[in-house]
Amino acid sequence: MPQLNPGPWLLIMTMSWMTLLLIMQPKLLHFTPTNPMSNKTKTSPNPTPWTWPWT
């Protein structure tokens, strides 16, 4: 069964993961988010009661 032979794909998989973890991830972590977190406290809106016409 060819899928049990780790020779052709194991090296490619480990090299791609190492590239992602060691090279790409530190570069991606330097980006700042477009919407930074604010220090405001969340306030819930005060809902007005709904008057149903049939009650």
C-alpha positions in Angstrom: 0.0 0.0 0.0 1.6 3.2 -1.1 0.0 5.4 1.6 1.9 3.5 4.3 5.2 4.4 2.9 6.3 7.6 4.7 9.2 8.3 2.4 7.7 10.5 -0.3 5.5 12.7 1.8 6.9 12.8 5.3 9.8 15.1 4.5 7.6 17.4 2.5 5.0 17.6 5.3 7.6 18.3 8.0 9.4 20.9 5.9 6.2 22.7 5.1 5.2 22.8 8.8 8.7 24.0 9.8 8.5 26.7 7.2 5.1 27.7 8.6 6.1 27.7 12.2 9.6 29.2 12.0 9.4 31.6 9.1 5.8 32.6 8.3 4.3 32.7 11.8 6.6 35.4 13.3 6.0 37.6 10.2 2.3 37.2 10.5 2.2 38.0 14.2 3.7 41.5 13.5 0.6 42.7 11.7 -1.7 44.9 13.7 -5.4 44.2 13.7 -7.5 46.6 11.7 -10.0 47.1 14.7 -8.0 47.3 17.9 -9.7 46.5 21.1 -11.1 49.5 23.0 -11.2 50.0 26.7 -14.8 51.1 26.8 -17.3 49.1 28.8 -20.1 47.6 27.0 -23.5 49.0 27.8 -26.7 47.3 26.8 -29.3 49.5 25.1 -32.4 50.3 27.0 -35.2 48.6 25.0 -38.5 50.3 24.8 -41.5 48.1 25.3 -43.4 47.1 22.2 -47.1 47.9 22.1 -48.9 45.2 20.2 -52.1 46.5 18.4 -54.1 43.4 19.1 -53.7 43.3 22.9 
